Amino acid sequence: MNDLQWIGMPLSLAGAWLVGAIQPERRQIGFWLFMASNTIWALFALSLGAWGLLITQVLFAVTSIRGIRANRKSDR
């Protein structure tokens, strides 16, 4: 389970990079990468019993969902 952090880290960085893109398609990919990283980090947190990290990832997922919705509205 310790390897999960090495999967979550590049997903988080790639998501952050793409969310800052001008093109809506790239921003959309960035939000989905963030969702994937939130899932990986949540699994990692569960394996450690790190409840603060788990709650943080759930809240980050909520902000990513908000971003996905806002990005779709801006596409219209």
RAWO-V743181 format. One record per pair of residues at least 4 apart in sequence whose C-alpha atoms are under 8 Angstrom apart, sorted by sequence separation. I is the first residue (numbers start at 0). J is the second residue. D is the distance in whole Angstrom. If there is no record, write none. Layout:
I_J_D + I_J_D
This chain:
1_5_8 + 2_6_7 + 3_7_6 + 4_8_6 + 5_9_7 + 6_10_7 + 7_11_6 + 8_12_6 + 9_13_6 + 10_14_6 + 11_15_6 + 12_16_6 + 13_17_6 + 14_18_6 + 15_19_7 + 16_20_7 + 21_25_8 + 22_26_6 + 23_27_6 + 24_28_6 + 25_29_6 + 26_30_6 + 27_31_6 + 28_32_6 + 29_33_6 + 30_34_6 + 31_35_6 + 32_36_6 + 33_37_6 + 34_38_6 + 35_39_6 + 36_40_6 + 37_41_6 + 38_42_6 + 39_43_6 + 40_44_6 + 41_45_6 + 42_46_6 + 43_47_7 + 44_48_6 + 45_49_6 + 49_53_6 + 50_54_6 + 51_55_6 + 52_56_6 + 53_57_6 + 54_58_6 + 55_59_6 + 56_60_6 + 57_61_6 + 58_62_6 + 59_63_6 + 60_64_6 + 61_65_6 + 62_66_6 + 63_67_6 + 64_68_6 + 65_69_6 + 66_70_6 + 67_71_6 + 68_72_6 + 69_73_6 + 70_74_6 + 71_75_7 + 20_25_6 + 21_26_7 + 44_49_5 + 45_50_7 + 20_26_6 + 44_50_7 + 18_25_7 + 19_26_7 + 17_25_6 + 18_26_4 + 44_52_6 + 45_53_7 + 17_26_5 + 18_27_7 + 44_53_5 + 18_28_8 + 17_28_7 + 18_29_5 + 41_52_7 + 17_29_5 + 18_30_6 + 40_52_8 + 41_53_5 + 16_29_7 + 17_30_8 + 40_53_7 + 14_28_7 + 15_29_6 + 14_29_4 + 41_56_6 + 13_29_7 + 14_30_6 + 40_56_7 + 41_57_8 + 14_31_7 + 14_32_5 + 15_33_8 + 38_56_8 + 13_32_7 + 14_33_5 + 37_56_5 + 37_57_7 + 11_32_7 + 10_32_6 + 11_33_6 + 37_59_7 + 10_33_7 + 37_60_6 + 10_35_7 + 11_36_6 + 10_36_5 + 34_60_6 + 33_60_8 + 7_35_8 + 8_36_7 + 7_36_5 + 34_63_7 + 6_36_8 + 7_37_8 + 33_63_7 + 7_39_6 + 31_63_8 + 6_39_7 + 7_40_6 + 30_63_6 + 30_64_8 + 4_39_8 + 3_39_6 + 4_40_7 + 30_66_7 + 31_67_8 + 3_40_7 + 30_67_6 + 3_42_8 + 4_43_7 + 3_43_6 + 27_67_6 + 1_43_7 + 0_43_6 + 27_70_7 + 26_70_7 + 0_46_7 + 23_70_7 + 23_73_8 + 23_74_7
